[in-house]
């Protein structure tokens, strides 16, 4: 790996300051927050402005805001995003950490469709695959996605629909499902105990896009023989971390 170029690092540090606050900064603001010499800051600001990464704020003399070039780069990045591909990469990283099966799924009507999957290396593991469709109410990813819907949309998706059972532990009562979804909203993570597979438990966390909208969920599935309360707590944290990483790749800023 080559060495980092200090001037480029400082220029990027300046640009990243604009991720927070009201969107405008002055040279003294940058000097104070980055602890850089004033001359260096002025030279960097002048260079960034000359390349349209920053522009002066007319109503605030001496202040800058992000310029059109940053928007163009961000738009180009967004065009290249592929939720399935990014999800597969993050799922692989999470699976390497916990050595359990990791899925990423999206909601379609009242079902979930798995768009990414990475298996564990254990002999006992999930028999599933990307592209599989399951009833949302029977899965941790599905409950996470249903819980993220506005109430009116949730009602439209489940009203008048039979909640079929996949196992004896599946939730089939709409009232019970709503109570479970309320718990998911409060906790920010969904847990499934043998509701889609009698031998498997799962945890799931929400994946958000740049607008903060939940667009997918990431889950970790574990055979009951490897499940415990302590393991559940560990996996919840891993699922939340993986979902947050995928959210960041989709342009989300802030806690997921």
N, C-alpha and C positions, 0 to 999 in steps of 0.2 A: 504493500500500500504506500502511495506517495504521501508526502507531508502536506499538512493543511496550510493554505495560504492565509496569513493573518488578515490582510486587507479584505479578502473575500468573506472571511468569517465575520469580520466586523460589519461589513455591509449587510450580510444576512441577519446578523443580530439586530441591526436597526430595523430592517423590514419586519422582523418578528415582533418587535415592540408594538406594531400596529394591530396585532391580533387582539390586544386588550385596550381598554379605555374608550374614549369617545371618537377615536379615528383620526385625531390630529396630534402632532407633536412638534415642538420647537427644538432648535439646536441645544438650548440649555437643558431641556427635558432629556434629550438623548445623552448629553454629557453626564448629567447626574445619574441616570439610571444604568448606564453602561460603564461609568467611571473611565471614560476615554478623554484624551486631551481635546480641548476645544478646536484646535486647528484641524485635527484628524476628523472630528465630527463634521465640521464645515466642508472639508474636502469630500467626504463620503456623501453627504447630503447633496452637494452640488453635482457629483457624478451620477447619483441615482436619479436626480431630477433631470439631468441632461439626457438620460436614457429612458425617461417617462415611467420609471418605477415609482417615483414620487412627483407630486405637483404642489406648488404653493397654494395655500388657502387664501383667497382674496380677502375674505372678511376677517382673517386673523393674520396680520402681518408677522412674518417670521416663522409661521407654522407651515407644516407639510401634511399632506394626506397621501394615501396610496394612489398611484397613477394607473393609467389604462393598461400598461404593460403587465402589471400584476393580474389584472382581470383577464387578459388574454391568456396568460399562462394557466390561471386557474380553470378557465373554460376549456382549454386544451386538455388539461388533466382530467376534467370531468368527462369529456368525450371519450377518453380512453378507458374509463372505469368499466370493469366487468364484475358484477357482484359475485357471480359463480366462481370466476377465477380468483378474485381476491379472497372469497370465502374458503376456497380450497387451500390456499396458502396459509391462512390463519388457522384453519382446522388442523392442518398438518403440524403447525407449531404447538398448538394446544395438545394434540395427541402425543407428540413427542415428550411433552412435560408430564402427562398423567398416564400414558400408555393405556388409554381407554378409547372407545369409538366416539368420534366427534362428528356432528352433523351441522349443516347450515340449511335452514328451510325458510320458505316464503309462504304467505297465506294466499289461497285462491278460493273464493267463495267461503265455504265452511270446512275446507280441507287444507292441509299443508302439503307442499311439494318440496322434497329434499333436493337441493341444488348442489350440495357438496358433501362429501363423506370421506373420512380417513379412519381406517380400522386400527384397532389395537394389535399388539403382537401376541396377545394371550391366545391359548388354545380355545378358550371359551369366549366368544365374542358375538357381536350383532350380525345377523343375516339380513342385510338391507342394502340399499344402493341409491345413488343419486337418481332422481327422476321418479322415485316412488311417491305415491300419494296416500295419505292417511287422514282419517277424520281428525280435525284440529282438537276437538274436545278430549281426545284420548291421549294426547301427547304433550310433553312439556313445552316443546317449541310452539305447538298450537295454542296452548293455554296462554303462553307469553304473548303471542300475537293477538289473540282475541282480547286479552286484558288491555291491550294498548289501543283498542278501537274506541271511538266515542260511543256513548251508550246507545244512541239511535242506530248507529251502524251495526253494533253488536246485536241489537234486537232484530234488525232486518236479516242478519245472517243466520240466526238460530231459531227465530220464531216460526212455528208451523213445520219445523223439521224434526224428524225422529233422530234422537241422539243414540245411534247404534252402539252396542257394546262390542269391544274387541276381546275383553277378558272379563272375568267376574268382578274385577275391581274398577272397571270403566264407569265413569259418571254418565248417567243417562237421564237424570232429572235436571231440567233447565234451571230450577231454583238453586239446586245444589251447585251446579256449574257456575252460576253467577256469584255465589258465596265464595267459591274457590278462586274465581277471577279477581274478586275484591282483595283476597289475601295476596295474590300475585302482584296486584298494583301496589299494595302497601309495602311489600318486601322487595319488589324490583327484580325478582327471580322466581321462576316456576319450577316445581318439583313434581315428578310423576312416579308413582309407586305401582308398578306392574299393571298399568292401565292400557297399554298397547301391546305388551308382551308379558306373559305371566312370569317370566324369568329375568326381567330387566327393570331397573329404575333409571330415571334420567333427571338431569337439572338443565335449565335453559335460561338464557339472558337475552335482552333485547339489543338489536343492531339498528343504529340510527343513521340517516343520511345527513347531508349538509344542512338541511332545514330542521333537523331534530326529530323528524318523523321516523317511527319504527317501521322498517322495511323488511326486516328478517329477524331470525332468532338463531342463536348458536347453542347447541346442546351437547352434553357429555352423557353417554349411555353406559351403564355398568351392570353386568350380571349381578343378581341379588347375592350370589355367593361371595362377591367382593365388596359388598355394600355395608356401611356402618354409619352411625350418626357422625362420627368424626370424619369419615370419608366424604359424607354428604357436604359437610361444611367446607372441606378443602375444595371439592369440585365446584361448589357454588362460586367461590372466589376465582377459580380458574375460568369458569364460564363467563363471569362478569368481566374478567380481564381480557379474555379472547374477544368477547363482543365489543368491548371498548376499543380494542385494537382495530377490529374490522370497521367499526364506526369511524375511527380516525382516518382510515384509508378511504372511506367514502366521503370525507370532507367534514365530518361532524367535529365541532369544537365544544369542549366542556364535558362534564361527567356524563357517561352513558347510563 
